[in-house]
Amino acid sequence: MSYLEYTVRQTPTGARKLLYFNWPLIVLIVAVGCVGFLMLYSVAGGSWTPWAIAQMQRFALGMTLMFIVALTPIWFWRNTAGVAYLASLILLVVVEIIGDVGGGSQRWIDLGFMRLQPSEMAKITVVMLLAAYYDWLPPEKVSRPFWIIVPLVFILLPVLLVLRQPDLGTSLLIIMGGGIMLWFAGVHWAYFAGVIATGCATIYAVFATRGTPRQILSDYQMDRIDTFLDPSADPLGDGYHITQSKIALGSGGWTGRGYMQGTQSQLNFLPEKHTDFIFTTLAEEFGFVGAISLLALYGLIIAFCVVSAMRMRDRFASLVTLGIAATFFLYFAVNMGMVMGLLPVVGVPLPLVSYGGSAMLVLLVAFGVVQSAHIHRAR
């Protein structure tokens, strides 16, 4: 019996698929979503509008999509990975032509009921395409130079389009997510050493070309770097966000000021309190205990994904599960590092908690792919 025949025979069908869901993972996802609803209710001053109700509706839609994706055989997502990637590239080009502008960036497509951000899709479709690519590629070719160029092109095409918006944070997440996929696939460490050396040279070039006609980053991006290095230099200007964030984090202490009792968020000292800086609101109101509890939920989601991936015999399923888990990790690691002043402010949402439609829907669909891989693995 071939492996394909064995897989088909062992794959559950119909209603039996519901028994094979990774239900602990679903419970954890819902728990994190509920944390988001409670925090959005709090930052609105004890009102379900304008953020909490809209977030609940989008979460319900996302969970519905997750179940639909999960019940679809994993081979379908392997075969359509290239189509999904191409669709995200087309949408990025559409953004360039007719996209909505907000905060100095052109990142969204107005759908009427929500604004779609195609760059969020690109984070996941790159992972899916690379998983399909390395599932197809024989292991002995993984580290050969020619076969390294192809995945690099897959990664750099959306990065270049996202940089034009401009959106440095999302570009870096796509690059890091793609790099992690190459590592999982078994690419030789020497390539990563070369990338690190190139990155160090790029950082030097960024500062060396500042103020010249060849300046690599735009002025506002350089201002964010300056703010990261010394936020106290301009506490009422570029350093205002991170200064207020640190005040809120510190005032929370061990157990917090209490639900809806945070001064920085309730009195509107904290900017973007419902999106990028919502973790700061949680830490102020629930303290270290609340912050570490949310981090534990995130850690458990990663753990369940990794354990599921380790049990899979299908290379695509294993790689795509690990890649989505890594992308999810990058989301919350970068956001938390950003609001604590450990990383520059790059506008990355806290996954499943920050207000917004695109990031949450894309993540829930991605977890649907993880569930599909878990349900349809050979047993």
C-alpha positions as CSV (number, residue, x, y, z in Angstrom):
1,M,0.0,0.0,0.0
2,S,1.4,3.4,-1.0
3,Y,1.6,6.2,1.6
4,L,-1.1,8.2,-0.3
5,E,-3.5,5.2,-0.2
6,Y,-2.7,4.8,3.5
7,T,-3.4,8.5,4.2
8,V,-6.7,8.4,2.3
9,R,-7.9,5.3,4.3
10,Q,-6.9,6.9,7.6
11,T,-8.4,10.3,6.9
12,P,-11.7,10.9,8.8
13,T,-14.8,11.7,6.7
14,G,-18.1,13.6,7.3
15,A,-19.1,14.3,10.9
16,R,-16.2,12.2,12.2
17,K,-13.9,15.2,11.4
18,L,-15.4,17.1,14.3
19,L,-14.0,14.5,16.6
20,Y,-10.5,15.0,15.3
21,F,-10.4,18.8,15.8
22,N,-7.7,20.1,18.0
23,W,-10.3,21.3,20.5
24,P,-7.8,22.6,23.2
25,L,-6.4,24.9,20.5
26,I,-9.8,26.2,19.7
27,V,-10.6,26.8,23.4
28,L,-7.3,28.8,23.7
29,I,-8.1,30.9,20.6
30,V,-11.5,31.7,22.0
31,A,-10.1,32.6,25.4
32,V,-7.6,35.0,23.8
33,G,-10.5,36.5,21.7
34,C,-12.5,37.0,24.9
35,V,-9.6,38.9,26.5
36,G,-9.7,41.2,23.5
37,F,-13.5,41.8,23.9
38,L,-13.1,42.7,27.5
39,M,-10.2,45.1,26.9
40,L,-12.1,46.8,24.0
41,Y,-15.1,47.2,26.3
42,S,-12.8,48.8,28.9
43,V,-11.0,51.2,26.6
44,A,-14.3,52.4,25.3
45,G,-15.2,53.5,28.8
46,G,-17.5,50.6,29.6
47,S,-19.3,50.5,26.3
48,W,-19.7,47.7,23.7
49,T,-19.5,50.3,21.0
50,P,-17.7,51.3,18.9
51,W,-15.0,48.5,19.1
52,A,-16.1,45.5,21.1
53,I,-19.3,44.6,19.2
54,A,-17.6,45.0,15.8
55,Q,-14.7,42.8,17.1
56,M,-17.1,40.1,18.2
57,Q,-18.8,40.1,14.8
58,R,-15.5,39.8,13.0
59,F,-14.4,37.1,15.4
60,A,-17.6,35.1,14.8
61,L,-17.0,35.4,11.0
62,G,-13.4,34.4,11.4
63,M,-14.3,31.3,13.5
64,T,-16.8,30.3,10.9
65,L,-14.2,30.6,8.2
66,M,-11.8,28.6,10.4
67,F,-14.2,25.7,10.6
68,I,-14.8,25.8,6.9
69,V,-11.1,25.8,6.1
70,A,-10.5,23.1,8.7
71,L,-13.0,20.7,7.2
72,T,-11.4,21.0,3.8
73,P,-8.7,18.4,3.1
74,I,-5.1,19.6,3.6
75,W,-4.1,18.5,0.1
76,F,-6.5,21.2,-1.2
77,W,-4.6,23.9,0.6
78,R,-1.3,22.5,-0.7
79,N,-2.5,22.6,-4.3
80,T,-3.9,26.1,-3.9
81,A,-1.0,27.7,-2.1
82,G,0.4,29.2,-5.3
83,V,-3.1,30.6,-6.2
84,A,-3.4,32.2,-2.7
85,Y,0.1,33.7,-2.9
86,L,-0.7,35.1,-6.4
87,A,-4.0,36.6,-5.1
88,S,-2.2,38.3,-2.3
89,L,0.3,39.8,-4.8
90,I,-2.5,41.1,-7.0
91,L,-4.3,42.7,-4.0
92,L,-1.0,44.4,-3.0
93,V,-0.8,45.9,-6.5
94,V,-4.5,46.9,-6.2
95,V,-3.6,48.7,-3.0
96,E,-0.9,50.6,-4.8
97,I,-3.4,51.8,-7.4
98,I,-6.7,52.5,-5.5
99,G,-5.9,51.8,-1.8
100,D,-7.1,53.9,1.1
101,V,-4.7,56.1,2.8
102,G,-4.4,56.4,6.6
103,G,-1.7,57.7,8.9
104,G,0.5,58.5,5.9
105,S,0.4,54.9,4.5
106,Q,-1.6,53.4,1.7
107,R,-2.4,49.9,3.0
108,W,-6.1,49.1,2.8
109,I,-8.8,48.3,0.3
110,D,-12.3,49.5,1.3
111,L,-14.8,46.7,1.1
112,G,-17.6,48.7,2.6
113,F,-18.2,46.6,5.8
114,M,-14.4,46.6,6.6
115,R,-11.1,47.6,5.2
116,L,-9.0,44.8,4.0
117,Q,-5.2,44.9,4.5
118,P,-3.6,42.5,1.9
119,S,-0.2,42.7,3.5
120,E,-1.7,40.6,6.4
121,M,-2.7,38.0,3.9
122,A,0.9,38.0,2.5
123,K,2.3,36.9,5.8
124,I,0.4,33.6,5.6
125,T,0.4,33.0,1.9
126,V,4.2,33.2,1.8
127,V,4.3,30.5,4.6
128,M,1.9,28.3,2.6
129,L,3.8,28.7,-0.7
130,L,7.1,27.9,1.0
131,A,5.6,24.8,2.7
132,A,4.3,23.6,-0.7
133,Y,7.6,24.4,-2.3
134,Y,9.7,22.4,0.2
135,D,7.2,19.6,0.2
136,W,7.8,19.3,-3.6
137,L,11.6,19.8,-3.5
138,P,13.7,16.7,-2.8
139,P,15.6,17.0,0.5
140,E,19.0,16.7,-1.2
141,K,18.3,19.9,-3.1
142,V,17.2,22.1,-0.2
143,S,20.5,23.8,0.4
144,R,21.8,24.0,-3.2
145,P,22.2,27.7,-4.4
146,F,19.8,27.6,-7.3
147,W,17.0,26.2,-5.2
148,I,17.6,28.8,-2.5
149,I,17.0,31.6,-5.1
150,V,13.4,30.5,-5.7
151,P,12.1,30.9,-2.1
152,L,14.0,34.2,-1.8
153,V,12.0,35.5,-4.7
154,F,8.8,34.3,-3.2
155,I,9.7,36.2,0.0
156,L,11.0,39.4,-1.6
157,L,8.2,40.1,-4.1
158,P,5.5,40.9,-1.4
159,V,8.2,42.6,0.7
160,L,9.0,45.1,-2.0
161,L,5.3,45.8,-2.6
162,V,4.6,46.3,1.1
163,L,7.6,48.6,1.5
164,R,6.1,50.9,-1.1
165,Q,3.0,51.5,1.1
166,P,5.2,52.1,3.3
167,D,5.0,49.5,6.0
168,L,8.3,48.5,7.4
169,G,6.9,46.4,10.3
170,T,4.9,44.1,8.1
171,S,7.8,43.8,5.7
172,L,10.1,42.7,8.5
173,L,7.6,40.1,9.7
174,I,7.3,38.6,6.2
175,I,11.1,38.4,5.9
176,M,11.4,36.8,9.4
177,G,8.5,34.4,8.8
178,G,10.0,33.4,5.5
179,G,13.5,32.9,7.0
180,I,12.0,30.7,9.7
181,M,10.4,28.6,7.1
182,L,13.7,28.1,5.3
183,W,15.2,27.0,8.7
184,F,12.4,24.5,9.3
185,A,12.9,23.2,5.8
186,G,16.6,22.4,6.6
187,V,18.5,25.1,4.7
188,H,22.2,25.1,5.7
189,W,23.1,27.5,8.5
190,A,25.8,29.2,6.4
191,Y,23.0,31.0,4.4
192,F,21.6,32.4,7.6
193,A,25.0,33.6,8.6
194,G,25.3,35.4,5.3
195,V,21.9,37.0,5.8
196,I,22.8,38.2,9.3
197,A,26.0,39.8,8.0
198,T,24.0,41.5,5.2
199,G,21.5,42.7,7.8
200,C,24.3,44.2,9.9
201,A,25.7,45.9,6.8
202,T,22.2,47.3,6.0
203,I,21.8,48.7,9.5
204,Y,25.1,50.5,9.0
205,A,24.0,51.8,5.6
206,V,20.8,53.1,7.1
207,F,22.6,55.3,9.5
208,A,25.4,56.2,7.1
209,T,23.1,57.5,4.4
210,R,20.8,59.5,6.7
211,G,20.4,63.0,5.5
212,T,21.8,62.3,2.1
213,P,20.0,61.9,-1.3
214,R,20.6,58.2,-0.9
215,Q,18.8,57.8,2.4
216,I,17.3,54.3,2.6
217,L,14.5,54.8,5.0
218,S,12.0,57.7,5.0
219,D,12.2,60.4,7.6
220,Y,9.3,59.1,9.7
221,Q,10.9,55.7,9.9
222,M,14.2,57.2,11.0
223,D,12.2,59.2,13.6
224,R,10.8,55.9,14.9
225,I,14.4,54.6,15.3
226,D,15.4,57.7,17.1
227,T,12.4,57.4,19.4
228,F,13.4,53.8,20.1
229,L,16.9,54.7,21.0
230,D,16.0,57.7,23.2
231,P,12.3,58.2,23.8
232,S,13.0,60.8,26.5
233,A,14.5,63.2,24.0
234,D,11.1,64.2,22.7
235,P,8.5,63.0,25.3
236,L,5.7,65.2,23.9
237,G,6.5,64.5,20.3
238,D,7.8,61.3,18.7
239,G,8.5,59.8,22.1
240,Y,5.0,60.3,23.5
241,H,3.6,56.9,22.6
242,I,6.4,54.9,24.2
243,T,6.7,57.2,27.2
244,Q,3.0,56.9,28.0
245,S,3.2,53.2,27.4
246,K,6.0,52.7,29.9
247,I,4.1,54.8,32.5
248,A,1.0,52.6,32.1
249,L,3.1,49.4,32.3
250,G,4.9,50.5,35.4
251,S,1.7,51.8,37.2
252,G,0.1,48.4,36.8
253,G,2.5,46.7,39.3
254,W,1.8,43.1,40.2
255,T,-1.9,42.9,40.2
256,G,-3.0,46.1,38.3
257,R,-5.2,49.0,39.1
258,G,-8.4,47.1,38.5
259,Y,-10.6,46.5,35.5
260,M,-11.5,49.8,33.8
261,Q,-9.5,51.7,36.4
262,G,-6.4,52.4,34.4
263,T,-5.6,56.1,34.4
264,Q,-3.4,56.2,31.2
265,S,-6.0,54.4,29.1
266,Q,-9.3,55.7,30.6
267,L,-8.1,59.3,30.6
268,N,-6.8,59.0,27.0
269,F,-3.1,59.6,27.8
270,L,-2.3,56.4,26.0
271,P,-2.6,56.7,22.2
272,E,-3.8,53.8,20.0
273,K,-5.1,52.1,23.1
274,H,-7.5,49.9,21.2
275,T,-5.1,48.7,18.6
276,D,-1.3,48.6,18.8
277,F,-1.0,49.5,22.5
278,I,-3.9,47.4,23.9
279,F,-1.4,45.2,25.7
280,T,-0.3,48.2,27.8
281,T,-4.0,48.8,28.8
282,L,-4.2,45.1,29.9
283,A,-0.9,45.4,31.9
284,E,-2.1,48.6,33.6
285,E,-5.5,47.2,34.6
286,F,-4.4,43.6,35.5
287,G,-0.7,44.1,36.2
288,F,2.1,41.6,35.8
289,V,-0.3,38.7,36.6
290,G,-2.7,39.7,33.8
291,A,0.1,40.2,31.3
292,I,1.8,36.9,32.0
293,S,-1.5,35.1,31.9
294,L,-2.1,36.4,28.3
295,L,1.5,35.4,27.5
296,A,0.8,31.9,28.8
297,L,-2.3,31.6,26.6
298,Y,-0.2,32.6,23.6
299,G,2.6,30.1,24.7
300,L,0.0,27.3,24.9
301,I,-1.3,28.0,21.4
302,I,2.3,27.7,20.1
303,A,2.9,24.5,22.1
304,F,-0.3,22.8,20.7
305,C,0.7,23.8,17.2
306,V,4.2,22.4,17.6
307,V,3.1,19.2,19.2
308,S,0.5,18.7,16.4
309,A,3.2,19.4,13.7
310,M,5.6,16.8,15.3
311,R,2.9,14.1,14.9
312,M,2.4,14.7,11.2
313,R,3.9,12.5,8.6
314,D,3.0,14.8,5.7
315,R,5.8,17.4,5.1
316,F,3.6,20.1,3.8
317,A,1.2,19.8,6.8
318,S,4.1,19.8,9.3
319,L,5.9,22.8,7.7
320,V,2.7,24.9,7.3
321,T,1.7,24.3,10.9
322,L,5.2,25.3,12.2
323,G,5.2,28.3,9.9
324,I,1.8,29.6,11.0
325,A,2.9,29.0,14.7
326,A,6.1,31.0,14.0
327,T,4.1,33.8,12.4
328,F,1.7,34.0,15.3
329,F,4.7,34.1,17.7
330,L,6.2,37.0,15.7
331,Y,3.0,38.9,16.0
332,F,2.8,39.0,19.8
333,A,6.6,39.0,20.4
334,V,7.1,42.1,18.2
335,N,4.0,43.9,19.6
336,M,4.9,43.2,23.3
337,G,8.5,44.2,22.6
338,M,7.3,47.4,20.9
339,V,5.1,48.6,23.7
340,M,7.8,47.8,26.3
341,G,10.4,49.8,24.5
342,L,12.5,46.8,23.6
343,L,11.8,47.2,19.8
344,P,11.0,50.2,17.6
345,V,7.3,51.1,17.2
346,V,6.4,49.5,13.9
347,G,2.6,49.2,14.1
348,V,2.1,45.5,14.7
349,P,-1.2,44.5,16.3
350,L,-1.5,42.1,19.3
351,P,-3.0,39.0,17.7
352,L,-6.7,38.3,18.4
353,V,-6.8,41.1,20.9
354,S,-6.2,44.4,19.1
355,Y,-9.1,45.9,17.3
356,G,-9.1,45.3,13.6
357,G,-10.5,43.0,10.9
358,S,-7.8,41.9,8.5
359,A,-5.2,40.6,10.9
360,M,-7.7,38.7,13.0
361,L,-9.6,37.1,10.0
362,V,-6.3,36.1,8.4
363,L,-5.0,34.5,11.6
364,L,-8.2,32.6,12.1
365,V,-8.2,31.3,8.6
366,A,-4.5,30.3,9.1
367,F,-5.5,28.4,12.2
368,G,-8.1,26.7,10.0
369,V,-5.2,25.4,7.9
370,V,-3.5,24.2,11.1
371,Q,-6.7,22.4,12.0
372,S,-7.1,20.9,8.5
373,A,-3.5,19.5,8.8
374,H,-4.4,18.1,12.2
375,I,-7.7,16.6,11.2
376,H,-6.5,15.0,8.0
377,R,-3.2,13.6,9.1
378,A,-2.7,9.9,8.8
379,R,-3.5,8.0,12.0
